[in-house]
Amino acid sequence: MQTHDMTTTGPDGTPAGFLQQMQRHKAELEAALLADPQNTTLRGAYFDHLGQMAAQFTGLSHALLPELGQPLHFRGASADIGSLTRVFRDGCLDVEMRATPRRILVLGGYVGYAAVWLAWRHPRAMIACVEPLATNARLLALNAGPWPRIRMIQAAAWHSPTRLGVGARVIGDWLVQLHDQMNEAERTIPALTVTDLLRHLGWPQLDLLVCDTGGAAETAVFADPTARWLDQLDAAMLPGKLPAGLEPALAGCFDANQFERRSQDEITTFLRRVPLRAYPPAPPPLPLISPEPQPAAVATRNLEAVPWAFFTFDGRSMQLHPNMPGQPSACAVFARDLAGQTRFTTTLHHAGGPAAAVVFSLAIEDAAGAELLRAEQVVASRERMPWSVRLPALSGPHRVVLRTDMAPGAANNYNAWARWLEPELS
């Protein structure tokens, strides 16, 4: 038997020196990948390096991928790096869809890599992750935390409500087989049916099911071909090798006259031939303030040097306090790449009082600074109103300028808490 001993000391002859050396090279690869995000060779080298780190160190590390804007954490000496690589380098979930999934259920959420990829790939979808193991669920919460569209349920999926125990660990915490044939004291994991999970989420139907649970759960999930949630399902994805004996259940659940079956690179996909929910292509929504992890530019102009002059809140809204009457407009400027959006929507809220009215105004500028559109609305103290402005279909770099001013006749700007709630282009 041949063995391979890895070098685990750095130039200074210590493990700490080796770790620093590995981290420096990781940072260099991340900078190069940020500069050239479409370079597949560079991306492969980066994942190879992450694999070397995961093989030689325990503890928590992270990957920085240019498309996400947030770190994805992985545990050293675990199966995490294999799952991360399968999703973000090999693209195991990158399947062409006929439908437009708005509700996605991931069974076997593991530590969140699939959920994060699906949130990035389907920006209008809500994703729910079901993960039974507490150690995985903690890391899933860390990875998915920056994405408000991802919810987590710490449970297992099964054919009936019950409690399960760990029967076998095939690959660490990744491929774990659960079952109900054991002592009551060992059955510590709550299990729910898909119907129960949808009821818990408040979802009327399910558009896409991703089932990657390691065998026994797939057999349980697809045990009942008459389950009502199957009637509304547009697609199902089963990554990995299918367990023996599952084929009859799949044939019962996915009628070949209604679903096309595709198999590629150990992923099996069932796509409804005539999707129930396939929305026409539309410009993606473009929130000016978003809780999602991708950084987005904002610049402010002419603000008073006070803490309440400008701040964001609730992840999607902001306060832009107007200056004293006669002073320049308080401005927030959002540089964005537009893709055919034709409407600006927000809710205007003058939260202060007693106070004079405030003028809220919107302007769209091209990359050279030429103003293409301007609109304004006066809002009285303690008034809240929805506001919608039609836009020409614009593409490419533009600036969205939001301004607030005191209304004519105002004596001062006291208590003028001018708030833009969830401003968005769509």
Secondary structure, DSSP 8 states (H G I E B T S, - for coil): ----------TTSSHHHHHHHHHHHHHHHHHHHHH-TT-HHHHHHHHHHHHHHHHH--SEEEEE-TTTSSEEEEETTSSHHHHHHHHHTS-TT----SS--SEEEEES-TTSHHHHHHHHH-TT-EEEEE---HHHHHHHHHHHTT-TTEEEE-SEE-SSSEEEEEEEEEETTTEEEEES-S-GGG--EEEE-HHHHHHHHT-S--SEEEE-S-SHHHHHHTS-TT-HHHHT--EEEEES---TT-HHHHHHHS-TTTEEEEEETTEEEEEESS-S---------EESS--SSS----EEES--SSTTSEEEETTTEEEE---STTS--EEEEEEEEEES--EEEEEEEE--SS---EEEEEEEEETT--EEEEEEEEE-TT-EEEEEEE----EEEEEEEEEEEE-TT-S--TT--EEEEEEEE-
